[in-house]
Amino acid sequence: MDISPELIRILREARRVAALTGAGISAESGLRTFRDAQTGHWAQYRPEELATPGAFRRNPKLVWDWYAMRRGRVAEVEPNPGHYALVEMAQHVPHFTLVTQNVDGLHVQAGSRDVIELHGNIQRVKCFDGCGVVETWEETDDVPRCSSCGAYLRPDVVWFGESLPFGALESAVEAARACDVFFSIGTSGVVQPAASLAYEAKNRGAVVVEINLEPTPLSGKAEFALHGKSGDVLPALIKRAWG
Ligand code: APR
């Protein structure tokens, strides 16, 4: 793994580090990324067709079953060395903020604390009519009803066209603007507003480091673009910086 000594020096001296992760960091745990093709029964649908309020209104059972399948997958997998490397990085850096677009909960499961879950968490459900009820997911065949108002319960994740959880984006932007080093890890950088965080950091003078399997629109603007598996690159980075 070819890692620049300059990057290692910068990391050792950094006081504030922010990291944004996407589906790529969970790929080595065995979870499909968003741009991976869906398989089996679900191959006939695109995530963009299912992860919307309109899709849920039209066919709540279909959307519920898709999330039940995804939750089932999440329940079968474990965090991977990439998740654990970020837990370790937080122990070496005075101020570390982890922001994720993932709803799989694997960062928390690996031991990361105060994770900013920009797109929610698939382990939770909430009232579709927004009466405020939020519950942990219970395995049910039928779409469950809100205990308070009787409306359907829905996955507590951000669907296309919805706004992000109140406060989450503000905290993420604040961390991006304040950091010395900003990591963009395992994300194609195509979905806003998460994709703008790296530019918020860069515009405030942060060093941007991309760790991704393939080039993205950010690669040419990052000071360091490390193309490889996050489960390999992150542990190598931690070992070189603080081994
Ligand atoms: N290590 C590092 N990067 C990887 C790995 C890996 N092992 N495997 C895949 N990748 C990269 C892919 O090359 C791709 O660029 O991870 C990226 C995953 O991109 P997407 O599938 O677009 O996932 P993501 O960027 O998280 O999507 C953002 O879009 O669909 C919405 O809300 C959904 O949170 C999601 C958002």
Boltz pocket constraint, residues with backbone or C-beta under 6 A from the ligand:
constraints:
  - pocket:
      binder: B
      contacts: [[A, 21], [A, 22], [A, 23], [A, 24], [A, 25], [A, 27], [A, 28], [A, 33], [A, 34], [A, 35], [A, 36], [A, 47], [A, 101], [A, 102], [A, 119], [A, 158], [A, 185], [A, 186], [A, 187], [A, 188], [A, 189], [A, 190], [A, 191], [A, 211], [A, 212], [A, 213], [A, 214], [A, 215], [A, 216], [A, 228], [A, 229], [A, 230], [A, 231]]
      max_distance: 6.0
